[in-house]
Amino acid sequence: MSALTDSITVDRLEADPYPIYERLRAEEPVAWVPAVGAWLVTRWSDVRHVLTSPESFTTTNDVSPLSTYCGAENVLNQEGDRHAAIRASVDDRFRRETAPAVAAHARSLAARRLQDLAHHDHADLMAEYFEPVSVATSMWLLGLDDVDGIDTAGLTRWSSNLTAALYNPTKDTAAHQTGAAVSAEMERTLTPYLTRLLTRPDDSPLSALVHAGLPGTDASGNATQALATLRMMTSAVREPGWLAGNTLHALLTHPEQMDALRADLGLLGAAVHEGIRWAAPVGTVGRLTTRPLVLGGRDLPAGAPVAPGIASANRDESVFPDADRFDLRRARTTTPLSLGFGRHECLAASVVPAIVAGALHALLERFPHLSLAQESQPCGWKFRKFDALPVGWRDRSSARR
């Protein structure tokens, strides 16, 4: 501990973690932070090392919030053959080659949503556009739109309540109870469908999860692990919407960048890539050390909680020149770590940018003259996003075409 780490509070991290990360990278790149109860890792090279060294830093933690609310059988809580089997079952559903179809589907859903918004001259794009498009696209991608008793409103509620339970630094009892209730509700709703897929498989990712071929697991166990992984995925279905909102705000607050994109929508892929680096909605993940080790010059014991700071790594000045500047023309010489890295890379890493690009492309085509209706600030450090993003458009006639 030090004066610097003792001064770090959750409230300060929630308000704006980036100045804190900058100091930590310079002074204590691997630091025990009492307020978060973990070793916070802030430099790109160290964060990448943690993410790519499962023999030293494991995701397996049967008492973590992820295991508590999603189930310890979820893919992120697995290592070795079991983890590989679950990933392999869905890899071809989320491979890079599917991205164009995902982007097209997101644009189609977005167009219908924008048709409703065209009757107004402003909207809260988080609640009225980005999150609904993200959830609906994810629902289609996972095959959940074929499950009785589930709609986009219900999936959004599940996701919101799971997220609140997974990140609950104040140990709020209501968030815990709601998270547990949603976990049980998902079991009641989904178990009959997952069990039916055991004997009547289809080409959906849910069927692939149920038939993951896990060694030594019976049929009921397959349904249990599929449900655990599906709960984990459900907690994340709004994240592409958060990334889209963060990226749009970055563009609107960097007018020269938005002007370049308006002049050439072919730069949208570059804008999304820069948004993934500069405005990652997932700021940190969790690991446990498997043995005593040295990281960044610090001695860590076995079983120590480690928080690799993805958002900090993406602003590391030694890797990304002028790192605090949003620049859609930035050379892509280094991969941002926002979607994970190594064996525990996000299952949907290849399609998340497609969802974001699809939503932004449809929005900017329909409303080319977007502007912030009022100043908004993101919040959060483990999950950093806008709770609301009020935006207006000047040219309503063009929006109605």
Buried (B, 14 or more C-beta within 10 A) or exposed (E): EEEBBEEBBBEBBBBBBBEBBBBBBEEBBBBBBEBBEBBBBBBBEBBBBBBBBBEBBBBBBEEBBBBBBBBBBBBBBBBEEBBBBBBEBBEEBBEEEBBEEBBEBBBBBBBEBBEEBBEEBBBBBBBBBBBBBBBBBBBBBBBBBEBEEBBBEBBBBBBBBBBBBBBBBEEEEEBBEBBBEBBEBBBEBBBEBBBBBBEEEEEBBBBBBBBBEBEEBEEEEBBBBBBBBBBBBBBBBBBBBBBBBBBBBBBBEBEEBBEBBBEEBEBBBBBBBBBBBBBBBBBBBBBBBBEEBEBBEBEBEEEBBBBBBBBBBBBBBEBBEEBEEBBBEBEEEBEBBBBBBEBBBBBBBBBBBBBBBBBBBBBBBBBBEBEBBEEBEBEBBBBBBBEEBBBBBEEBEBBEE
